[in-house]
């Protein structure tokens, strides 16, 4: 699908973004592990989250949909059924990695695969520690790549230090630890997003944080809960936040956005650049902080330096942060972001190549980008590289080009934000 985007004078209005993708995956998976029925309100219904739902259905989990709510009939820890077919995670790394943790504790054989993109993404970071816990996992390149064949076992507790900044790896191990008799310890020096820990606490798991980096979870345990209310996805909101901050005029009010501190790096850095973003009506859903955001047009911004320590709190927002840097005075330097090369596309290269087509003054680094601001952007024919975040980041950039642009492969936004272009059209003037 091709999308034509015309320049905009202002971003104006009030809207909500879809439910948080990370929390939606976890709500589905963890609710299926409970002893009863859990109602989920505001579940993101995108290609990625539907991959998780369909895989769980193959494992015998029953769902009941009613408008904005989905009821999950939990199977407990040991009530899953051996699947008749190969489990297909589609394009979703979260589905693949978290289900690998769940399947490692099941007393049956399963095979997990994904689409062409997902079959190129690294899995050894998950399979290696799960094998140490006693799971039997084989796959391409010795378990480095999907498809994976998994034979679950009674698992052993583990003490494990995350070698990379990956909330998906951490979450897979925390789920697997539910099947390991005793206490497991996960050490996360990167302080990656903590949605799994919060959801497990809500569901009455015996989990606690000791010190700044150590997470201890004990099993056996019986998970139970009644209702997940999913806040708006800050990663989806980020595209509109940046657009509103770059617009010469206008105000944008975003309702019910998740403001988990492990995810708000984009707000902090945009404020450092001079963006006018205020936070209102703070509250909490299921141990997750939520608020409304008000963004006022505030260009010109100023360039900043973003180091490795900041990356875990905004890893999904770096492409759109690079777009913000295009319209800032001075240089914006992003380093320590080599993990972006292992996403749905090589996001550093993808955003570099496409913004260059528009006339951006941008340099690709092995682990990041250098963006020289205030270049005049021209309209161009752009490619999404099959990556939803690249498609949406380019959409923001094209709003402030001198002429209209075309984005090819725009349908990829359905991975996380099916109505993205509808909302964008409603807010642009």
URLINPE-V95021 format. One record per helix or strand of 3 or more residues. SS is the DSSP state (A for helix, B for strand). FROM is the first residue (numbers start at 1). TO is the last residue. If there is no record, write none. Layout:
ss->[SS,SS]
from->[FROM,FROM]
to->[TO,TO]
//
This chain:
ss->[B,B,A,B,A,B,B,A,B,A,A,B,A,B,B,A,B,A,B,B,B,A,B,A,B,B,A,A,B,A,A,B,B,B,A,B,A,A]
from->[2,13,21,37,47,62,69,93,109,118,124,136,140,145,159,167,182,195,206,214,227,234,251,265,276,288,308,315,331,338,347,361,368,381,388,405,410,420]
to->[5,16,32,41,58,66,73,103,113,120,132,139,143,151,161,177,187,202,210,219,229,246,258,273,285,296,311,326,334,342,357,365,372,383,398,408,415,427]
//
